[in-house]
Amino acid sequence: MEPQLLHEVTDSVATVVVHHPAKRNAMTAAMWRALPPLLDTLAADPAVRVLVLTGEGGTFCAGADISTLQGSPQEAQDLAVAAEEALAAFPKPTLAAIRGHCVGGGSQLAAACDLRFAEEGSLFGVTPAKLGIVYPASSTRRLVSLVGPAAAKYLLFSGELIDAARALRTGLVDEVLPEGELGKRLADFTRILASRSQLTQAAAKEFANGRTDRDAHWTEQARGSGDTAEGVAAFLERRQPRFTWTVPTPG
């Protein structure tokens, strides 16, 4: 099978799989280009409430396919940044499910997700210093926001790999699961996310990402959504709420 991004939608969860096992799921130029339009399609699908990004088999993503850097390194980096930004802008909750190596461009993709769950034994690295590449400003800021300046400098200056325990301590990942338990935890947690109010999630995502000009917009959305009334009624009636607000489809 050619290197590609696979995807499926099951029970409101879209799963995108980086599939290039011959090179530890390294991203080719074609795969970087394919990610933004795929995300647009999934964002517009009302059946999708959560997105999970993972890698084929026992590796998340070993970064960019180095052979793609031989022509124009800047073009290759621009493709990676465009894919990263598209993932960060996805309007619904996103979760990176990490096994094995999460390195270079793989770390960029994982950092662009809202949350990161990793299996014990996973390894993380940000490796531009090994190639003499200037790490993009936007990617650097995103890394700093996750792990702080000192940990970001450690990763960027050295290019050294860190284990899942250290990634958890620094905030690079949110949960570390024993081997064999990541799949069940993902199923349980994505089910929780899919049951919650998309209105709350979409507004919280914008606010947490630093958007400061949409307070009135979200107040208006909340007023007309019915989600608050439904949430309160469900609580009082001791039942699961049936939230109806959905992320608007771009027109």
C-alpha positions in Angstrom: 0.0 0.0 0.0 1.3 3.5 -0.9 2.1 5.9 1.9 -1.2 7.7 2.7 -3.6 8.9 5.3 -6.4 6.5 6.1 -9.6 7.5 7.9 -12.9 6.1 9.2 -15.8 7.4 11.2 -17.3 5.2 13.8 -19.7 6.2 16.7 -19.1 10.0 16.1 -15.3 9.5 16.2 -13.2 10.2 13.1 -9.9 8.3 13.2 -7.1 9.4 10.9 -4.2 7.0 10.5 -0.7 7.9 9.3 0.1 4.9 7.1 3.7 4.6 5.9 5.0 1.6 7.9 8.0 1.0 5.7 9.5 4.3 7.1 7.9 4.3 10.6 5.0 6.3 9.3 7.1 9.2 8.1 5.1 11.9 6.4 5.7 12.3 2.6 5.0 15.6 0.8 1.8 14.1 -0.6 0.6 13.1 2.9 1.3 16.6 4.3 -0.7 18.1 1.4 -3.5 15.6 1.9 -4.1 16.4 5.6 -5.7 19.9 5.4 -8.4 18.9 2.8 -9.2 15.7 4.7 -9.6 17.7 7.9 -11.9 20.1 6.1 -14.1 17.2 5.0 -14.2 15.7 8.5 -14.9 19.1 10.1 -17.9 19.5 7.8 -19.3 16.1 8.6 -22.1 16.5 11.2 -21.5 12.8 12.2 -18.0 13.7 13.5 -17.8 15.0 17.0 -14.2 14.0 17.9 -11.1 13.4 15.8 -8.3 10.9 16.8 -4.9 11.0 15.0 -2.7 8.0 15.3 -0.1 5.9 13.4 -0.2 2.5 11.8 1.0 -0.3 14.0 3.4 0.4 16.8 4.7 3.9 15.7 2.9 7.2 15.7 5.0 9.2 13.2 8.8 9.4 12.8 8.6 12.8 11.3 9.0 14.0 7.7 10.3 11.5 5.1 13.8 12.9 4.8 13.9 12.2 1.1 11.3 15.0 0.7 13.8 17.4 2.1 16.4 16.9 -0.7 14.6 19.2 -3.2 13.4 22.3 -1.3 13.6 22.0 2.5 11.6 25.3 2.9 8.8 23.9 0.7 8.7 20.7 2.8 8.6 22.8 6.0 5.8 25.0 4.7 3.8 21.9 3.9 4.3 20.6 7.4 3.3 23.9 9.0 0.2 24.1 6.8 -0.9 20.7 8.0 -0.1 21.5 11.6 -2.1 24.7 11.5 -5.0 22.9 9.8 -5.0 20.4 12.6 -4.8 23.0 15.3 -7.8 24.9 13.7 -10.0 21.8 13.6 -13.2 23.0 15.3 -13.9 19.9 17.3 -11.9 18.1 20.0 -8.7 16.4 18.7 -6.7 13.7 20.4 -3.3 12.2 19.4 -3.1 8.5 20.2 0.7 7.8 20.5 2.5 4.5 20.4 6.3 4.2 19.7 8.2 7.0 18.1 6.6 10.5 18.0 9.5 12.5 16.5 10.1 15.6 14.4 7.0 16.3 12.3 5.2 13.7 14.3 5.7 15.8 17.4 4.4 18.8 15.4 1.2 17.0 14.6 0.8 15.7 18.1 1.3 19.1 19.6 -1.3 20.5 17.3 -3.9 18.2 18.8 -5.9 19.3 21.8 -4.9 16.3 23.9 -2.2 13.6 23.7 -2.5 10.1 25.2 0.5 7.9 24.9 1.4 4.3 25.6 4.3 3.4 27.9 7.4 2.9 25.8 6.6 5.8 23.5 9.5 8.2 22.7 9.3 11.8 21.8 11.7 14.2 20.1 11.9 17.5 18.3 14.9 17.0 16.0 15.5 20.0 13.7 19.0 20.6 15.3 20.1 17.2 13.9 19.4 18.5 10.4 20.3 22.2 10.6 16.7 23.3 10.2 15.2 26.4 11.8 12.1 25.2 13.6 9.1 27.3 12.5 8.1 30.1 14.9 4.5 29.0 15.1 5.5 25.4 16.0 8.0 26.7 18.6 5.4 28.9 20.2 3.0 25.9 20.3 5.6 23.7 21.9 6.5 26.4 24.5 2.8 26.7 25.4 2.7 23.0 26.2 5.9 22.4 28.0 7.3 25.8 29.0 10.4 27.6 27.7 13.1 25.4 29.5 11.7 22.1 28.4 11.1 23.4 24.8 14.7 24.6 24.7 16.0 21.2 25.9 14.1 19.4 23.2 15.0 21.9 20.4 18.6 22.5 21.4 19.5 18.8 21.8 17.2 16.9 19.5 17.3 14.1 22.2 14.5 11.7 22.7 12.6 11.6 25.9 10.4 8.8 27.3 6.7 8.9 28.0 7.2 9.5 31.7 9.2 12.6 31.1 6.8 13.8 28.4 4.0 13.5 31.0 5.9 15.5 33.6 6.6 18.3 31.1 3.1 18.4 29.8 3.9 17.2 26.4 1.4 14.4 26.9 -1.8 14.3 29.1 -2.0 10.6 30.0 0.3 7.6 29.8 -1.3 4.2 29.6 0.2 0.8 30.2 1.0 -1.3 27.1 -2.2 -2.7 25.6 -4.6 -0.3 27.4 -4.4 2.8 25.1 -7.2 1.5 22.8 -9.7 1.0 25.7 -8.9 4.3 27.2 -9.4 6.0 23.9 -12.7 4.3 23.3 -13.9 5.4 26.8 -12.7 8.9 26.6 -13.8 9.7 23.1 -17.3 8.4 24.1 -17.3 10.9 26.9 -16.2 13.7 24.5 -18.8 12.8 22.0 -21.6 13.0 24.6 -20.8 16.5 25.8 -22.0 19.8 24.4 -20.2 20.8 21.2 -21.1 24.4 22.0 -19.1 24.3 25.2 -16.2 22.5 23.5 -16.0 24.8 20.5 -16.1 28.0 22.6 -13.6 26.6 25.1 -11.3 25.6 22.3 -11.3 29.1 20.9 -10.8 30.7 24.2 -8.0 28.3 25.3 -6.2 28.9 22.0 -6.2 32.7 22.7 -9.1 34.0 20.7 -10.2 37.2 22.3 -12.7 38.7 19.9 -15.6 36.2 20.0 -17.2 36.7 23.4 -20.3 38.2 22.0 -20.5 35.5 19.3 -20.5 32.7 21.8 -23.0 34.5 24.0 -25.3 34.7 21.1 -24.7 31.1 20.1 -25.4 29.9 23.7 -28.6 32.0 23.8 -30.1 30.4 20.7 -28.7 26.8 21.1 -30.9 25.2 23.7 -28.0 23.3 25.0 -28.1 25.0 28.4 -31.8 24.3 28.9 -31.3 20.7 27.9 -28.3 20.3 30.1 -30.1 21.6 33.2 -33.3 19.6 32.4 -31.3 16.4 32.0 -29.5 17.0 35.2 -32.7 17.5 37.1 -34.3 14.5 35.5 -31.2 12.4 36.1 -30.8 11.4 32.4 -28.2 11.8 29.7 -28.5 15.2 27.9 -29.3 15.3 24.2 -27.3 18.3 23.0 -28.3 19.6 19.6 -25.9 22.4 18.8 -23.4 21.5 16.1 -20.4 23.2 14.6 -21.6 25.3 11.6 -20.6 24.0 8.2 -18.4 26.6 6.4 -20.5 28.2 3.7 
